[in-house]
Amino acid sequence: MRQLVQLAQSMKMEIHVAFNNGMWWAMPHHLSDLILEQWHNGANEVSFIWDWGDTRQGSYQPDGEDTSINRYIIYFDTMQQRNIDNDRTRKVKVVYIVR
């Protein structure tokens, strides 16, 4: 029983986002933790920005200018993530992991 309690204490929640071929992408902890904190405090919708840096072009294009930014909202009531700029959606899930 003690080992089970220790295991539960070492578990952490994180957000996973669905992508191609049934795979799931684990959101980085620094972002996931902030979003989950808002959810635990009662938010049903949480918006965030993802910056791809120099790895790819983003969907956010103010005045037609290219950026490396995507803007999203997670809807926890439907467990969906929506890209604000192109209206694409993906499923999300909250999982427990052992850190």
N, C-alpha and C positions, 0 to 999 in steps of 0.2 A: 504494500500500500504506500509506503514511504517513497518508493521509486516512482510510483504513479503521480504522486503529489509533486515531486521534483520535476518530472517531465512536464506536467501541466504548467508549472511556474516558468519553465524555460520556453514555452510556446509563445509565439507572436503572431498577430494577424497581419496579412498583407493582401493587396489587391492584385488579381490576375486579370488580364485583358485577352479576350479571344482574338486569334488571328489565323492565318491560312492553315488549311488542312487539319483542323481540329487541335491545333497547338494553342498554348497559352503563354503569354508574356508576363513575367513577374515585374510589376512596377517597382522602380527603385524605392528602397525604404524611406529615404528622406522625403519623397513625395507621397508615398502611400501612407506613411504615419500621419502626416498633416491632414490628408483627406479623411482618414479614418477617425481622427480626433474630432473633426467637424461633424461627422456622421454620429459618433457616440454622444455628441452634445446636442443632437436633435435635428441636424440638417438632413433633409431628404434629397437635396440637390447640392452638389459641390462642383464648382468650376475650377479649372486649373489650366496652366499653359505648359506646353512641352516645347523645348527648344532643341532642335536637332543639331545645332551647331553647324559644323562644316560637313556633316555626313549626308545631308539631303535637304531638299527644298521643302518648306512647310506649306500648309494650305492657307495661311493668313496672308493676304495680299492687300494691304491698305493702299488705296489709290492706284492699284495695279502693280505695285512694287513687290518683287519677290522678297520673301523672308524665310528664315529657317524655323518659324514658329507655327505650331498647331494649337488651337484653342478648343477645350473640351468641357463638357458637363457630364458628371456621373449622376444618374437618376437611381437612387437606391431602392425606390419602390418597385422599379421594373428590372433592376440590375443591368442597365444599359449605359454605355458611354456614347455620347453624341459629339461629333466634330461640329462645332458651331459654324465653321466656315463653309463646309461642303455638305453638311447634314448627314454624313455617313454615321452609321451606328455599329457598335460592337457589343457583345455581351461582356459583362464583368462578373467576377465572383470574389468573395472574400474567403480566404483560407487561413487555417492555422498552420504555422511552420515551427519547427524546432530550430532555435538559433544557438 
